[in-house]
């Protein structure tokens, strides 16, 4: 069974290296529960020190909250190292650290609770009430670590999210120690549709990857005899990856800012960015042709669904909609029109993603 975390026990021998927990994927999901995490943590025994390394964009709210409580109440001294990114509920897990360390080019993001729901007006009001309580849990977790008052934390928990560099996180109390920068080009795998906005300025904050120095030449190396060497064949220069700032600018200019986070999850060339933006335009056009909400199309774009898969999902959405309103009233009733089954269609979308 796939896991979204990994626990490495202390090294054999002198035992100086503490057990390390790696949270390098979506929190929760994939069939592994917070209960499994708790059991594995318990199996480590009574250890004095514990390291948690995070590179995650978040995941299931309650799984993350449970992990925060498990680590916060663990008898070991917990050191959290944010290797590149701690976003959404992953930032809440980070708050469990007695010490939180961030490289100078790592980032943290906190945001308001978001949830997808469907049903009657009463159902949605009930969900809204639950979300209000979830927000209180977020505020409490951040308050315990940072010492900020609730009003300040409320300012940070915006719908689009507050993105912080390591220095900004330290200033606000989310981080204790800022260390030297690391290569942050291999960004974490996330569900970008949950991160509503990735500001262009945020992408520009990523440090450029330094070019490693060339290895020294072996000692007493003889000069190469090129008299019999075949002239090199001109080869096209390899395509270079787009920088985070280039990706953010391209997405913003094309009108698809929701695609930025997905394109930041792995190295991608400028040509690939252009191709994906063209697909995004085609997905929006397909939604318009099918008379399906553009919001649904943009949700699919943000989730990184391919054009082919998106067309299929949009077709399903259209098929689940009765666009004709029957004007004949049933006995004692009003004309009815069926609602789009977003829940079912997006369930299919999630199935496609998890199999991919």
Beta strands, then each sheet from edge to edge (+ up, - down):
strand 1: 6-8
strand 2: 19-23
strand 3: 49-56
strand 4: 77-87
strand 5: 99-103
strand 6: 107-110
strand 7: 162-165
strand 8: 177-179
sheet 1: 1+ 2- 3- 4- 5- 8-
sheet 2: 1+ 2- 3- 4- 6- 7+
end
